[in-house]
Amino acid sequence: MPIVRVTGVVVEGDAILLLNQDTGTGRSWSLPGGKVEPGETLAEALVRELREETGVEVRPGRLLYVCDHLPVGGTHVVHITFAASRVGGVVGDVAVGLDSRPIRGVEFVPLANLTALGFGETFARLARDGFPGAGSYMGPKSAIGL
């Protein structure tokens, strides 16, 4: 069974909210987010994870992209990434100890620095351009009457 994770892209001005922590990929900077818990909607998970990891309260926005990771012999992980807007909280007011990988820092990093921090050029370009052509998330089926 795949693991579902949500991540949030919070851009303010020309900077993006990132975590400095061990990602297990060799890169230390990553988007905030985490595993969707049983009985939790994607939006609820995004709000919870960003609050826990960054101290920021967010309002989930549009769906930006979906990707998955199939490591050899590992667990299938589906990553769902949303735009999010900060509506409260203090950057860096982190709920220490809630994450299995200690967070070394939380900050808004200039978009121009993304590739130097290990993000791909495609991601950096999309972030600078506001993720043109991104999709939408309609919420749980019950919320839209399906």
C-alpha positions as CSV (number, residue, x, y, z in Angstrom):
1,M,0.0,0.0,0.0
2,P,1.5,3.4,-1.0
3,I,2.2,6.0,1.6
4,V,0.6,9.4,0.9
5,R,2.5,12.6,1.8
6,V,1.5,16.2,1.3
7,T,3.9,19.1,1.0
8,G,3.2,22.9,0.8
9,V,4.7,25.6,-1.3
10,V,4.4,28.9,0.6
11,V,5.9,31.8,-1.4
12,E,6.0,35.3,-0.1
13,G,7.5,37.9,-2.3
14,D,10.6,36.3,-3.9
15,A,11.1,33.7,-1.2
16,I,9.8,30.2,-0.4
17,L,9.3,28.5,3.0
18,L,11.8,25.6,3.4
19,L,12.9,23.2,6.1
20,N,16.6,22.4,6.8
21,Q,16.6,18.8,7.9
22,D,17.9,15.4,6.9
23,T,15.7,14.3,4.0
24,G,17.4,11.0,3.4
25,T,18.1,12.1,-0.2
26,G,21.5,13.9,0.4
27,R,19.8,17.3,0.2
28,S,19.2,19.1,3.5
29,W,16.5,21.6,2.3
30,S,13.0,20.5,1.6
31,L,9.4,21.6,1.3
32,P,7.5,21.3,4.6
33,G,5.0,18.5,4.8
34,G,4.5,14.9,5.8
35,K,2.4,11.8,5.9
36,V,-1.4,11.9,5.7
37,E,-2.8,10.2,8.8
38,P,-5.8,7.8,8.6
39,G,-9.1,9.7,8.5
40,E,-7.4,12.9,7.6
41,T,-8.1,14.9,4.4
42,L,-5.2,16.1,2.3
43,A,-6.0,19.7,3.3
44,E,-6.2,18.8,7.0
45,A,-2.8,17.0,6.8
46,L,-1.2,19.9,5.0
47,V,-2.4,22.4,7.7
48,R,-1.3,20.1,10.5
49,E,2.1,19.3,9.0
50,L,3.0,22.9,8.2
51,R,2.0,23.9,11.7
52,E,4.1,21.2,13.3
53,E,7.1,21.7,11.1
54,T,7.3,25.4,10.6
55,G,5.0,27.1,13.2
56,V,3.0,28.6,10.3
57,E,-0.8,28.4,10.0
58,V,-1.8,28.0,6.3
59,R,-4.8,27.9,4.1
60,P,-4.3,25.2,1.4
61,G,-4.5,26.5,-2.2
62,R,-4.5,24.9,-5.6
63,L,-2.9,21.5,-6.4
64,L,0.5,22.1,-7.9
65,Y,1.7,18.7,-8.8
66,V,1.7,15.0,-7.9
67,C,4.7,12.8,-8.1
68,D,5.7,9.4,-6.7
69,H,8.8,7.7,-5.6
70,L,9.5,4.0,-6.1
71,P,12.8,3.1,-4.4
72,V,14.2,-0.3,-5.3
73,G,12.8,-2.7,-2.6
74,G,11.2,0.2,-0.8
75,T,7.8,1.6,-0.1
76,H,5.8,3.4,-2.8
77,V,5.4,7.0,-1.7
78,V,2.9,9.4,-3.4
79,H,3.8,13.1,-2.9
80,I,0.9,15.6,-3.4
81,T,2.1,19.2,-3.4
82,F,-0.2,22.2,-2.9
83,A,0.2,26.0,-2.9
84,A,-0.5,27.4,0.6
85,S,-1.0,30.9,2.0
86,R,0.3,31.9,5.4
87,V,-2.7,33.0,7.6
88,G,-0.9,33.1,11.0
89,G,1.8,31.7,13.1
90,V,5.5,32.5,13.5
91,V,8.1,31.0,11.1
92,G,10.3,28.8,13.2
93,D,7.9,28.3,16.1
94,V,8.3,24.6,15.6
95,A,6.6,21.9,17.7
96,V,10.0,20.3,18.6
97,G,10.1,16.5,18.8
98,L,7.0,15.8,16.7
99,D,9.1,14.9,13.6
100,S,11.3,11.8,13.4
101,R,13.9,13.9,11.6
102,P,15.1,16.8,13.7
103,I,14.5,20.2,12.0
104,R,17.6,22.3,12.0
105,G,16.0,25.4,10.6
106,V,12.9,26.9,9.0
107,E,13.1,30.0,6.9
108,F,12.0,31.8,3.8
109,V,14.7,31.3,1.3
110,P,15.1,33.4,-1.9
111,L,13.7,31.6,-5.0
112,A,17.0,32.4,-6.7
113,N,18.8,30.0,-4.3
114,L,16.7,26.9,-5.0
115,T,19.1,25.1,-7.4
116,A,22.1,25.9,-5.1
117,L,20.1,24.1,-2.3
118,G,19.7,21.0,-4.4
119,F,16.3,21.6,-6.0
120,G,16.0,20.8,-9.7
121,E,16.0,23.6,-12.3
122,T,12.5,22.6,-13.4
123,F,11.1,23.0,-9.9
124,A,13.1,26.3,-9.5
125,R,11.7,27.7,-12.7
126,L,8.1,26.6,-11.9
127,A,8.4,28.2,-8.4
128,R,9.7,31.5,-9.9
129,D,6.9,31.5,-12.5
130,G,4.1,30.7,-10.0
131,F,3.5,27.1,-11.2
132,P,1.7,27.9,-14.5
133,G,-0.8,25.3,-15.6
134,A,-1.1,23.7,-12.2
135,G,-4.2,21.7,-11.4
136,S,-6.9,22.0,-8.7
137,Y,-8.0,19.9,-5.7
138,M,-11.7,19.6,-5.1
139,G,-11.5,18.2,-1.6
140,P,-13.2,15.0,-0.3
141,K,-15.9,13.6,-2.5
142,S,-18.5,14.5,0.1
143,A,-17.5,18.2,-0.1
144,I,-18.4,18.4,-3.8
145,G,-21.5,16.2,-3.7
146,L,-20.1,13.0,-5.4
